[in-house]
Amino acid sequence: MNGGGKRTTYMGIVAFPGRFYGRCVKVGTKRRHLAHGAYIHESQKQEELKKLSNALDSSKIELKSIISSLKTREQDKELKEILETQVTITEDPGLQDSFRNRIKEYNENAFLAVQNTINELTDKFTRMDNPFFRERSDHFQDISNRILENLLDKKEEVSFLADQSEDVILVARQLTPSQMILMDKSRIRGIATDLGGKTGHMAILARNYGIPTIVGLKEFYRNINDFEYVFLDADTGQIVRNPTIEEVKYYGASSPLSFETKVVKPKKAVTKDGVKIRLKCNLESDTDCDLAKKADVDGVGLFRSESLFLKYQDKNVSGEEQFLAYKRIAEGMDPNPVYIRTFDIGADKFSTGEFEENPFLGNRGIRYSLQNPDWFKEQLIAILRASAYGNLSILLPMVTNLGEIKKTKEILEECKRELTARKEKFNKKIKLGVMVETPSAVSSMDVLAREVDFFSVGTNDLLQYLMAVDRNNVNVSSLYNPFHISFLRTLVQIVETAWKYERPLSICGEIASDTNFTILLLGMGFRELSISIPFIGPIRKILASVSLKQANFLLKKILELSENEDYEAIEAFLFSKHLE
């Protein structure tokens, strides 16, 4: 705590929430002397090519060994996919040829050839407009480190944390997937990295391990001292040097998920006065069903089908590959319902490959699918085929008008006729729903209700479009405020319309997983939340601790404060839980 130094804050991006006051331990990428990279004589090329081949073989064996060690650990399935992707990249003939060509044509030794090739690829990825691909540049960094270590016949030490006698905050410029997987994480209570974004590997790793994490801190690693005590507040995305005694005492140390709480016996979500809430989960991968079942969720409220692009490293995922993925989820979750959201690409997600001045207002979601009907039809056929194996429904993203739904239904009927002619089984009465994530969808819900079976609220985009704010623009990010009165009123309006027209309603955006919003959503009338798996337990506890009367009181109070834009009072009120 503050020992006379100046209180300083560093702002970053929340990868996983929680708070911890503790000692920093810095870990850096191993420094390699420039002498390892060198130019060689013609007579040395064959020897360097052989060294490269051996290092590549060793790297693949190591990666596959780590993958094998993860097979029985359900929480590591997503990490397993990351490493499988790295194996694929390492085996890529094009990458291997790039290494060899630099040795043959530029007279570089194997070490320098790998370094230069990977640096070029990393630079190419980091300059991409799409943040998803920018944040995947650490794939190449991880692969590079492994190959270079094998060329030197040295291994970076990652077990130093095993000797720690107290819980620590791990600080790094960047952490690669391999480093994180191999580390002893029993003493890590927080992570802070200079690099990384909200969809990058650190966010995935933090979510899987349930460690409060802040990424994108930029200059924190250089300025912080090893073993210095700091306050990591991954609820707000800031790290505080020399915090006040009152600050640490007030906030304390907390994490919504720890290794110990992962195995708590699950129970259904019921409020103190007996109101039942359906808690579904958002799935990022078709291999996460076991995790969802262990959490005893009531289904899958959102499967982001575009995640298959990452798995197969290809924009054109085949219909058969899609079918197998959807079938795995359907069988894994049966008889619970599963909402498969059709490909949501464009804007800040996967690029459509077309330049747009403003992709957030451009060809994205259902718009892109309808403009590429054969591609869309392939996905709908895959979902229909998989519907024979479980309780699947179709969820459409970025809907703004009735015509988009009607056109989708026409294509869906074509798909049904084709499958019937092929005598394939499918659910002839499969349900169709839409994401409510645009102001136009909100104001026309009564019209859309004529054509759809259910609604799901996507709060991330809805808040962005409602407030006319690019949530990734630091100049206006403060306006991206979920406690703004217009947004709160919009959520209330959505619930009232869904109830009036008797359409099932769920909410699957980030707010559904925000524990500060749980009681508010209950008060608004939401009875179905679709959230990230690590938050299932904490949100069940919150719901069990309150009554509907308390939730209604809290909502009324927050709406009053929001009208006056008294956001500091809102945060204080939520934190102190004045529910009496």
SETORSE-918970 format. One line per 10 residues: number of its first residue (from 1); their letters; for each residue x, y, z of C-alpha. Coordinates in pm, whole numbers, always signed. Layout:
NUM = a = X/Y/Z | ...;
***
This chain:
1 = mngggkrtty = +0/+0/+0 | +97/+364/-22 | +436/+402/+139 | +496/+757/+29 | +509/+698/-347 | +278/+877/-585 | -46/+697/-668 | -31/+609/-1040 | -284/+427/-1255 | -237/+232/-1578;
11 = mgivafpgrf = -543/+166/-1793 | -589/-148/-2001 | -854/-386/-2133 | -1037/-631/-1906 | -979/-990/-2021 | -1128/-1148/-1707 | -1267/-959/-1406 | -1163/-969/-1043 | -948/-771/-798 | -625/-851/-618;
21 = ygrcvkvgtk = -367/-656/-418 | -33/-829/-427 | +327/-859/-540 | +431/-840/-907 | +654/-1103/-1062 | +790/-1007/-1402 | +845/-1264/-1673 | +1007/-1174/-2005 | +1067/-1340/-2335 | +1412/-1493/-2320;
31 = rrhlahgayi = +1674/-1257/-2463 | +1884/-1416/-2736 | +2216/-1269/-2833 | +2231/-1127/-3184 | +2528/-1354/-3253 | +2285/-1645/-3296 | +2164/-1484/-3618 | +2434/-1478/-3882 | +2513/-1494/-4253 | +2678/-1811/-4379;
41 = hesqkqeelk = +2898/-1945/-4659 | +2756/-2157/-4944 | +2923/-2466/-4794 | +2724/-2429/-4468 | +2376/-2422/-4622 | +2306/-2796/-4613 | +2404/-2813/-4246 | +2171/-2521/-4164 | +1885/-2680/-4360 | +1931/-2998/-4157;
51 = klsnaldssk = +1932/-2800/-3830 | +1609/-2629/-3938 | +1445/-2963/-4022 | +1539/-3109/-3683 | +1416/-2801/-3497 | +1082/-2812/-3682 | +1040/-3183/-3602 | +1124/-3123/-3233 | +880/-2832/-3216 | +594/-3040/-3358;
61 = ielksiissl = +667/-3325/-3116 | +667/-3084/-2819 | +340/-2919/-2924 | +172/-3257/-2971 | +304/-3369/-2633 | +146/-3065/-2464 | -180/-3132/-2652 | -181/-3492/-2529 | -139/-3374/-2170 | -453/-3160/-2208;
71 = ktreqdkelk = -680/-3436/-2335 | -829/-3523/-1997 | -864/-3165/-1873 | -1201/-3035/-1984 | -1121/-2670/-1908 | -830/-2684/-2152 | -1019/-2781/-2468 | -1006/-2430/-2611 | -634/-2415/-2533 | -592/-2748/-2708;
81 = eiletqvtit = -741/-2593/-3020 | -491/-2305/-3002 | -199/-2550/-2993 | -349/-2764/-3271 | -359/-2450/-3483 | +9/-2395/-3406 | +90/-2750/-3515 | -91/-2682/-3843 | +103/-2359/-3895 | +435/-2529/-3811;
91 = edpglqdsfr = +359/-2805/-4064 | +256/-2555/-4332 | +472/-2617/-4644 | +458/-2250/-4738 | +607/-2141/-4404 | +873/-2409/-4416 | +965/-2306/-4772 | +999/-1945/-4655 | +1251/-2056/-4392 | +1447/-2265/-4643;
101 = nrikeynena = +1443/-1997/-4913 | +1605/-1744/-4681 | +1883/-1992/-4609 | +1931/-2074/-4977 | +1884/-1730/-5134 | +1991/-1483/-4863 | +2270/-1690/-4704 | +2106/-1662/-4361 | +2165/-1928/-4098 | +1858/-2118/-3973;
111 = flavqntine = +1819/-1894/-3667 | +1818/-1571/-3869 | +1593/-1722/-4139 | +1329/-1816/-3881 | +1356/-1481/-3704 | +1318/-1274/-4022 | +1035/-1485/-4165 | +834/-1476/-3843 | +898/-1103/-3796 | +759/-1037/-4144;
121 = ltdkftrmdn = +448/-1246/-4074 | +395/-1087/-3733 | +429/-741/-3883 | +178/-831/-4155 | -77/-955/-3901 | -37/-662/-3660 | -105/-417/-3947 | -434/-584/-4043 | -753/-380/-3998 | -938/-673/-3842;
131 = pffrersdhf = -859/-682/-3466 | -931/-1056/-3453 | -638/-1131/-3683 | -417/-860/-3531 | -446/-1033/-3196 | -353/-1372/-3348 | +2/-1254/-3420 | +110/-1422/-3094 | +62/-1757/-3272 | +373/-1677/-3475;
141 = qdisnrilen = +562/-1544/-3175 | +497/-1865/-2982 | +600/-2080/-3278 | +912/-1869/-3336 | +1022/-1897/-2971 | +984/-2274/-2980 | +1175/-2326/-3306 | +1456/-2090/-3200 | +1491/-2264/-2865 | +1522/-2597/-3044;
151 = lldkkeevsf = +1782/-2453/-3281 | +1981/-2345/-2974 | +1897/-2666/-2791 | +1780/-2454/-2495 | +1446/-2432/-2320 | +1290/-2129/-2155 | +1228/-2188/-1786 | +856/-2162/-1701 | +846/-2341/-1366 | +990/-2056/-1155;
161 = ladqsedvil = +647/-1982/-1006 | +644/-2318/-828 | +888/-2176/-573 | +671/-1877/-481 | +559/-1869/-116 | +274/-1622/-175 | +12/-1544/-438 | +138/-1306/-707 | +43/-1091/-1004 | +221/-1207/-1319;
171 = varqltpsqm = +348/-916/-1532 | +474/-953/-1891 | +504/-768/-2217 | +324/-1061/-2376 | +245/-1417/-2274 | +225/-1690/-2536 | -19/-1983/-2509 | +263/-2231/-2446 | +410/-2023/-2165 | +75/-1991/-1995;
181 = ilmdksrirg = -21/-2357/-2030 | +311/-2484/-1891 | +330/-2243/-1598 | +240/-2341/-1244 | -75/-2131/-1205 | -153/-2221/-844 | +7/-1897/-720 | -112/-1663/-997 | -396/-1440/-869 | -371/-1179/-1143;
191 = iatdlggktg = -212/-1119/-1484 | -109/-790/-1647 | +34/-766/-1999 | +134/-470/-2215 | +12/-634/-2535 | -309/-816/-2626 | -673/-733/-2691 | -1016/-840/-2580 | -1040/-1124/-2836 | -675/-1235/-2821;
201 = hmailarnyg = -523/-1547/-2674 | -466/-1393/-2331 | -840/-1326/-2304 | -909/-1691/-2391 | -644/-1815/-2147 | -770/-1586/-1868 | -1126/-1703/-1920 | -1027/-2070/-1917 | -822/-2041/-1599 | -1046/-1785/-1427;
211 = iptivglkef = -759/-1549/-1345 | -831/-1173/-1318 | -646/-1031/-1617 | -581/-693/-1777 | -421/-673/-2123 | -319/-383/-2347 | -149/-186/-2066 | +117/-60/-2313 | +393/+73/-2083 | +327/-103/-1753;
221 = yrnindfeyv = +595/-376/-1785 | +875/-123/-1841 | +773/+100/-1551 | +694/-155/-1281 | +960/-307/-1054 | +994/-677/-987 | +835/-773/-650 | +653/-437/-621 | +305/-449/-464 | +19/-314/-678;
231 = fldadtgqiv = -359/-320/-685 | -493/-500/-994 | -856/-399/-1055 | -969/-612/-1347 | -1328/-501/-1293 | -1246/-151/-1419 | -936/-238/-1622 | -679/-46/-1422 | -367/-121/-1219 | -281/+114/-933;
241 = rnptieevky = +72/+170/-802 | +86/+295/-445 | -289/+262/-378 | -428/+414/-61 | -492/+199/+245 | -861/+288/+221 | -873/+181/-142 | -737/-167/-83 | -939/-208/+235 | -1259/-103/+55;
251 = ygassplsfe = -1219/-321/-251 | -1025/-611/-102 | -928/-905/-322 | -1185/-1098/-519 | -1222/-1314/-827 | -1552/-1443/-965 | -1389/-1777/-1038 | -1097/-1954/-875 | -958/-2303/-918 | -1129/-2408/-597;
261 = tkvvkpkkav = -1476/-2286/-695 | -1478/-2465/-1029 | -1577/-2793/-871 | -1861/-2662/-652 | -2169/-2879/-693 | -2402/-2695/-934 | -2758/-2595/-856 | -3035/-2432/-1056 | -3088/-2055/-1051 | -3377/-1958/-822;
271 = tkdgvkirlk = -3430/-1626/-644 | -3487/-1600/-270 | -3864/-1585/-328 | -3873/-1878/-572 | -3858/-1711/-915 | -3684/-1951/-1155 | -3428/-1812/-1399 | -3302/-2007/-1698 | -2923/-1981/-1711 | -2784/-2075/-2049;
281 = cnlesdtdcd = -2427/-2037/-2167 | -2251/-1879/-2462 | -2030/-2132/-2643 | -1712/-2025/-2822 | -1624/-2375/-2937 | -1810/-2693/-3033 | -1583/-2884/-2792 | -1705/-2700/-2480 | -2020/-2907/-2422 | -1865/-3103/-2135;
291 = lakkadvdgv = -1786/-2779/-1954 | -2143/-2659/-2008 | -2288/-2986/-1879 | -2067/-2976/-1568 | -2195/-2625/-1499 | -2549/-2771/-1527 | -2670/-2498/-1763 | -3020/-2490/-1911 | -2894/-2491/-2267 | -2686/-2284/-2506;
301 = glfrseslfl = -2823/-1938/-2570 | -2557/-1850/-2824 | -2313/-2055/-3028 | -2097/-1820/-3231 | -2072/-2025/-3549 | -1807/-1793/-3696 | -1568/-1940/-3436 | -1535/-2231/-3679 | -1328/-2003/-3903 | -1062/-1997/-3631;
311 = kyqdknvsge = -1076/-2372/-3585 | -1036/-2449/-3953 | -828/-2140/-4039 | -1044/-2093/-4346 | -1326/-1855/-4426 | -1499/-2119/-4634 | -1568/-2382/-4371 | -1734/-2672/-4554 | -2093/-2774/-4496 | -1980/-3112/-4369;
321 = eqflaykria = -1739/-2954/-4117 | -2022/-2731/-3998 | -2263/-3023/-3970 | -2022/-3224/-3754 | -1967/-2926/-3522 | -2340/-2850/-3483 | -2412/-3223/-3435 | -2155/-3242/-3152 | -2326/-2955/-2972 | -2677/-3089/-3034;
331 = egmdpnpvyi = -2587/-3434/-2899 | -2377/-3295/-2616 | -2653/-3065/-2485 | -2959/-3279/-2566 | -3239/-3239/-2456 | -3156/-2879/-2361 | -3209/-2615/-2631 | -2922/-2476/-2838 | -2932/-2151/-3039 | -2694/-2161/-3336;
341 = rtfdigadkf = -2630/-1804/-3449 | -2564/-1793/-3822 | -2232/-1648/-3934 | -2184/-1299/-3793 | -1896/-1160/-3994 | -1795/-807/-4081 | -1729/-498/-3863 | -1494/-594/-3577 | -1537/-968/-3634 | -1412/-1170/-3931;
351 = stgefeenpf = -1350/-959/-4237 | -1569/-1008/-4545 | -1267/-926/-4759 | -1431/-610/-4888 | -1313/-258/-4802 | -1579/-48/-4631 | -1556/+308/-4501 | -1764/+215/-4198 | -1790/-163/-4158 | -2006/-132/-3844;
361 = lgnrgirysl = -2276/+19/-4066 | -2191/-199/-4363 | -2227/-547/-4502 | -2229/-761/-4190 | -2429/-1039/-4022 | -2752/-1140/-4197 | -2689/-882/-4471 | -2374/-1060/-4586 | -2539/-1402/-4563 | -2835/-1296/-4778;
371 = qnpdwfkeql = -2602/-1142/-5036 | -2423/-1477/-5056 | -2723/-1717/-5069 | -2533/-2031/-5172 | -2292/-1987/-4881 | -2584/-1914/-4644 | -2778/-2212/-4774 | -2483/-2440/-4701 | -2489/-2328/-4337 | -2868/-2365/-4300;
381 = iailrasayg = -2855/-2718/-4446 | -2580/-2809/-4198 | -2791/-2678/-3906 | -3101/-2860/-4030 | -2911/-3189/-4065 | -2775/-3150/-3712 | -3125/-3073/-3578 | -3203/-3446/-3608 | -2961/-3506/-3318 | -3083/-3254/-3062;
391 = nlsillpmvt = -3286/-2944/-2980 | -3140/-2686/-3222 | -3280/-2345/-3317 | -3154/-2085/-3565 | -3061/-1734/-3452 | -3010/-1451/-3705 | -2764/-1166/-3632 | -2790/-796/-3723 | -3156/-805/-3831 | -3303/-463/-3910;
401 = nlgeikktke = -3621/-540/-4107 | -3893/-795/-4174 | -3770/-860/-4529 | -3449/-1017/-4399 | -3649/-1269/-4199 | -3885/-1350/-4487 | -3597/-1398/-4730 | -3422/-1627/-4478 | -3741/-1831/-4445 | -3758/-1873/-4823;
411 = ileeckrelt = -3402/-2006/-4833 | -3476/-2225/-4529 | -3774/-2380/-4708 | -3554/-2452/-5011 | -3311/-2630/-4780 | -3592/-2836/-4625 | -3719/-2942/-4968 | -3368/-3044/-5072 | -3315/-3254/-4756 | -3659/-3413/-4793;
421 = arkekfnkki = -3574/-3512/-5151 | -3251/-3667/-5019 | -3457/-3845/-4750 | -3242/-3697/-4472 | -3383/-3651/-4124 | -3422/-3303/-3975 | -3653/-3107/-3748 | -3925/-2982/-3983 | -4044/-2734/-3719 | -3705/-2590/-3627;
431 = klgvmvetps = -3746/-2255/-3453 | -3615/-1928/-3595 | -3517/-1631/-3379 | -3346/-1296/-3421 | -3086/-1096/-3235 | -3225/-766/-3106 | -2911/-557/-3146 | -3016/-262/-3360 | -3249/+28/-3273 | -3464/-62/-3575;
441 = avssmdvlar = -3514/-416/-3441 | -3617/-276/-3102 | -3877/-36/-3242 | -4020/-299/-3480 | -4026/-598/-3244 | -4406/-611/-3267 | -4376/-653/-3645 | -4087/-899/-3628 | -4281/-1106/-3373 | -4520/-1211/-3653;
451 = evdffsvgtn = -4240/-1403/-3825 | -4008/-1525/-3548 | -4032/-1775/-3263 | -3803/-1602/-3011 | -3578/-1302/-2945 | -3226/-1272/-2805 | -3073/-939/-2700 | -2719/-864/-2816 | -2624/-582/-2582 | -2274/-515/-2718;
461 = dllqylmavd = -2391/-390/-3057 | -2723/-255/-2930 | -2549/-15/-2691 | -2304/+87/-2962 | -2572/+167/-3219 | -2807/+327/-2968 | -2538/+566/-2841 | -2380/+617/-3187 | -2043/+520/-3038 | -1768/+301/-3181;
471 = rnnvnvssly = -1683/+101/-2871 | -1325/+49/-2995 | -1260/+424/-3034 | -1072/+550/-2728 | -1177/+909/-2799 | -1544/+835/-2734 | -1530/+511/-2537 | -1656/+687/-2222 | -1990/+733/-2401 | -2024/+356/-2434;
481 = npfhisflrt = -2212/+350/-2105 | -2458/+68/-2023 | -2607/+277/-1740 | -2723/+551/-1976 | -3097/+609/-1934 | -3172/+548/-2304 | -3010/+204/-2291 | -3179/+101/-1965 | -3517/+217/-2097 | -3455/+26/-2421;
491 = lvqivetawk = -3396/-297/-2229 | -3718/-244/-2034 | -3905/-178/-2362 | -3767/-499/-2515 | -3891/-707/-2222 | -4237/-546/-2229 | -4275/-607/-2605 | -4161/-970/-2582 | -4407/-1035/-2298 | -4690/-859/-2483;
501 = yerplsicge = -4645/-1070/-2796 | -4566/-1386/-2597 | -4226/-1449/-2750 | -3947/-1614/-2545 | -3668/-1368/-2469 | -3308/-1418/-2362 | -3012/-1182/-2328 | -2670/-1301/-2441 | -2447/-992/-2461 | -2164/-908/-2221;
511 = iasdtnftil = -2406/-739/-1982 | -2570/-1076/-1914 | -2236/-1191/-1767 | -2182/-866/-1575 | -2255/-936/-1208 | -2333/-565/-1155 | -2624/-606/-1398 | -2767/-937/-1275 | -3017/-794/-1026 | -3111/-513/-1268;
521 = llgmgfrels = -3193/-765/-1543 | -3407/-959/-1296 | -3593/-639/-1208 | -3646/-556/-1575 | -3819/-888/-1630 | -3552/-1100/-1796 | -3599/-1464/-1699 | -3338/-1617/-1929 | -2971/-1520/-1934 | -2704/-1664/-2162;
531 = isipfigpir = -2363/-1606/-2009 | -1998/-1712/-2021 | -1947/-2044/-1841 | -1718/-1910/-1562 | -1995/-1676/-1445 | -2263/-1944/-1403 | -2175/-2007/-1035 | -2137/-1643/-927 | -2460/-1536/-1096 | -2651/-1829/-943;
541 = kilasvslkq = -2532/-1709/-600 | -2642/-1351/-669 | -2987/-1461/-785 | -3030/-1684/-480 | -2950/-1390/-250 | -3223/-1152/-371 | -3600/-1140/-412 | -3799/-997/-699 | -3911/-713/-472 | -3548/-620/-402;
551 = anfllkkile = -3463/-636/-775 | -3755/-407/-861 | -3645/-161/-592 | -3287/-160/-722 | -3403/-105/-1081 | -3623/+189/-980 | -3336/+349/-789 | -3085/+301/-1074 | -3330/+447/-1328 | -3370/+757/-1110;
561 = lsenedyeai = -2993/+802/-1080 | -2948/+739/-1453 | -3193/+1015/-1545 | -2959/+1258/-1370 | -2651/+1091/-1522 | -2517/+1034/-1173 | -2300/+738/-1269 | -2066/+758/-970 | -2367/+722/-742 | -2485/+423/-946;
571 = eaflfskhle = -2152/+244/-902 | -2145/+321/-529 | -2505/+208/-493 | -2445/-120/-674 | -2128/-191/-479 | -2278/-125/-137 | -2589/-330/-230 | -2843/-104/-61 | -3130/-340/-122 | -3327/-307/+198;
***
